[in-house]
């Protein structure tokens, strides 16, 4: 199956893309790490340019799934080509490289797509200086570097090569190996590709598997034949290069058992080649339409082909069962006929049989050796004794002999060998054979009955298997993997999405990409605990306590506490308190974060998780589940417990007393890789008590990374981080001097009863410019923290430590707001899509239900592992607690239990059967478990 462009395909698609010149770029999206969509503004229709690195580029109208959050490379493309016109589309030489220019003059940018080998996408300025590259690399042959600030080598592209002449072909033929394939012989001499060469050879009468020196002579006549084929190929090559081409799609049809015809696309081409004339084809007016049809149906057809292969395998199994049963019955019938025929021959030759038995018995009675008996039989045969001549074999080990008996009434029939038991008479031997015939006849009847039952059972099983396969194929067509499924995840009782990282890399990705303003970061004081993020609604306010407690159970369960069967405490902080920037002189390993400010501890939770099933609803069924998950009423009792009631709201794990230091040391001993109390290096003129402390959260062991080639995303992120760190270090808070402390105490005493609003009004009356107020103007501070802060100010209990924290956060905030313009533009682009992304995420969560109703149309089912208190309303659920059972076995037993549920309808059972075939359903289970549910072991 063809899956990437050839040179001819690039020729054809360039003409299609040129029709979009003059149109503006509306936006850029990424489908995956190497596939991008460029949306073009057209007044009459929606048009996209699909670009897959190393494979394809074409116009598309198919609704491709877009990534929930754009990658840094996508943001770079948006920054440089968004709202610019597509000025021109060119191909570099005859290579599989396409250059798209957006904008003009000094504002022009070029997006260069490489469609060969592993592929690449390069963004350059008007002078072809690389601004960003998807896959930085160095060409081994030319030692050419493809990285930022380097010039893209346009001259390195492959140029057009003329067709070989007859003399050149003659010279090549003289040195060619005899028996070499003609297509292999011509491939390095031309640039036409194997498909066009095969077409031209067939057109001039050369067979597909022709060989040099066998079918094609190595003299002038052979060279003339090949030259004629190359002339035709060169003509078609230039026609496709210079003119717009149509599209031809080659496909195959297969019939299913139910009569449904399954189409499987094989190849796409800009020309109708002769080798495909006998195959089924579809014709399109443009090449892009053909390619778009091919790739848009590719994944769906894979599911159909897989179902078709499973159907063929099932039918093969059924046919084998039928054939096996037929062979067994036929063998029993043959055995009956043989036994009956041998018994008749014994009865017709009873005298001869008795005489032969008498001779052998006499020899044995005379204690002759077996060799002597055999020698006696041979001598008697040579003497012409008829009795000895009828004995053709002796098997004295089994007390048997073989006689050659003939039917005296049918001399035309050949004699037959009959085995005789020496211990029995002739009639006794005949009776034995009749008995065996009857036994075979009875066995035949039993086999026919058993085979009919086995065949019926096999058909039922195969039918069930085929139903599951077809259902799975339909589910795969409808199923779209949601972005959060690669993490630990669940949907809380109040419809908040909670996600957690599986390892240090995912923890870092969560904080770096998915932690938004307003979100909650949660962690547990246990080794190996996952970083948990609660995704807040856009402008959603405070997080409900119930959701916090559910997320806390998840945080503790996905840690070493599960294996140790020991509960632990979890805590949460706001998004602005989490930082990936290390203090000066320190280094944060991947998956480690610095927490600033107070940590809000939650009550100790139980290690109880649940394994349940959620169903995806269609659009028409959403209204019936509108109020399924809503926020519970707020309880007046405070559910959170501060880390230390007597501790001021400073940076965590700071302590001046010995008791605090002792507690800190105890935590470090118990969980050495969870929290590390780091203090800045004391310089000259500083005291240790004046230094600022931080809480470092580390997930798992430190990972030693080898130096590797950085991707475009990593390069851009490193540049941002370096510049932001420089500004943060330049604005770092220094300890206050004695005079500054005295001044701060006077200000606190004088203006202690003044709130922030009154302060702003007084400054306006004095025509004074208000100063930055740090935490009080921080947008993502929750109302609860604001009220507590105002109360502390009014009571005159603002401590030096809180002032110190406020200044530290203010300077950090200034550093974030004073980043380079490039980062600000990226943030503006993200904010523009934030509302749309939040709406899509809410719609996605609302389409998942845990208790389907009668009349709902269910698209597919998916497994969710969540805290058990979240699953109170689940229709299908089991409880998971720490135990000794394996995860896979636990998941299978749970699905089997769900399938035995009498309240399940046919639609749900079908989806549960499909779910049972998925080998990934147990990957979110924390560890070794014990499954608890009513009637779990009932069969």
Secondary structure, 3 states (H helix, E strand, C coil): CCCCCCHHHHHHHHHHHHCCCCCEEEEEEEEECCEEEEEEECCCCEEEEEEECCCEEEEECCCCCCCCCCCHHHHHHHHHHCCCEEEEEEECCCCCEEEEEECCHHHCEEEEEECCCCCEEEEECCCCEEEEECCCEECCCCCCEECCCCECCHHHCCCCCCCCCHHHHHHHHHHCCCCCEHHHHHHCCCCCCHHHHHHHHHHCCCCCCCEECCCECCCHHHHHHHHHHHHHHHHHHHHHHHCCCCEEEEEEEEECCCCCEEEEEEEEECCCCHHHCCCEEEEECCHHHHHHHHHHCHHHHHHHHHHHHHHHHHHHHHHHHHHHHHHHHHHHHHHHHHHHHHHHHHHHCHHHHHHHHHHHHHHHHCCCCHHHHHHHHHHHHHCCCHHHHHEEEEECCCCEEEEEECCCCCCCCCCEEEEEECCCCHHHHHHHHHHHHHHHHHHHHHHHHHHHHHHHHHHHHHHHHHHHHHHHHHHHHHCCCCHHHHCEEEECCCCCEEEECCCHHHHHHHHHHHCCCCCEEEEECCCCCCCEEEECCCCCCCCCHHHHHHHHHHHHHCCHHHHHCCCCCEEEEEHHHEECCCCCCCCCCCCCEEECCCCEEECCCCCCEEEEEEEEECHHHCHHHCCCCCCCCCCCCCCEEECCCCCCCCCCCCCCCHHHHHHHHHHHHHCCCCEEEEECCCCCCCCHHHCCEEEEECCCCCCCCCCCCCCHHHHHHHHHHHHHHHHHHHCCCCCCCHHHHHHHHHHHHHCCCCCHHHHHHHHHHCCCCCCCCHHHHCCCCCHHHHHHHHHHHHCCCCCHHHHHHHHHHHHHHHHHHCCCHHHHHHHHHHHHHHHHHHHHHHHHHHCEECCCCCCCCEEEEEEEEEEHHHHCCCCCEEEEEEEEECHHHHHHHHHHHHHCCCCCCHHHHHHHHHHHCCCCCCCCCCCCEEEECCCCCCC
